[in-house]
Amino acid sequence: MNASREGAQSIMHCQRCRSPVEEGETYDFFGQALCEDCYIYMVNPPRVCDPTAVAGAVTTRKQLGQSGTAGLTELQKHIYRTIEERGKITRDELLREVKVKPEELERQIAVLRHCELIRAFKEGDKVYLTKW
């Protein structure tokens, strides 16, 4: 017996990350139906090279007496330690290691760069992350 529920929401998938989203809970971004996280990322992506953010983060950490991984979230500490252990690592390798969405990794990389804990450099045709 197939009974339909009145007012039941159907599930669709974000066109960027493929996460399930209830119909009507998506955000339109140039014709794409996105989940809230992807929409926020698309309209306000992390800015890794931001001199004002760097100055603010470095000053704040100094005022709080923080150095190294002090004051970081567990995810940020995990990312930093992974980079520290490997010496250098590509974003794709790091993404596989920490198992988060790419946009979440980018946000965390931006924070760590603003704190001058990690930096990026190019070697051949690859970009690597390493300790500052």
Residue pairs with C-beta under 8 A, 6 or more apart in sequence:
9 22
9 23
9 24
9 25
10 22
10 23
11 20
11 21
11 22
11 23
12 20
12 21
12 22
12 23
12 26
12 33
13 19
13 20
13 21
14 21
14 26
14 33
14 34
14 35
14 38
15 32
15 33
15 34
16 32
16 34
16 35
16 38
16 42
17 35
17 37
17 38
17 101
17 103
19 35
19 37
21 33
21 35
25 35
25 36
26 33
26 34
26 35
27 33
27 34
27 35
27 36
27 39
28 34
29 38
29 39
29 42
29 43
34 42
37 101
37 103
38 103
41 103
41 106
45 103
45 106
46 106
46 107
46 109
46 110
47 53
47 110
48 106
48 109
48 110
48 113
48 120
49 113
50 110
50 114
53 110
53 114
54 113
54 114
54 116
56 114
57 111
57 114
57 115
57 116
58 114
58 115
58 116
61 67
61 70
61 71
61 115
64 71
68 117
69 76
69 77
69 80
69 81
69 117
72 80
72 112
72 115
75 98
75 100
75 104
75 108
76 108
76 111
76 112
78 98
79 94
79 98
79 105
79 108
79 109
79 112
79 118
80 112
80 117
80 118
80 131
82 89
82 94
82 97
82 98
83 89
83 94
83 118
83 129
83 130
83 131
84 131
86 93
87 130
88 121
88 123
88 128
88 129
88 130
89 97
89 128
89 129
89 130
90 126
90 127
90 128
90 129
91 105
91 109
91 127
91 129
94 105
94 129
95 102
95 105
98 105
100 108
109 118
109 129
112 118
113 119
113 120
116 132
117 131
117 132
118 129
118 130
118 131
118 132
119 129
119 130
119 131
119 132
120 127
120 128
120 129
120 130
121 127
121 128
121 130
122 128
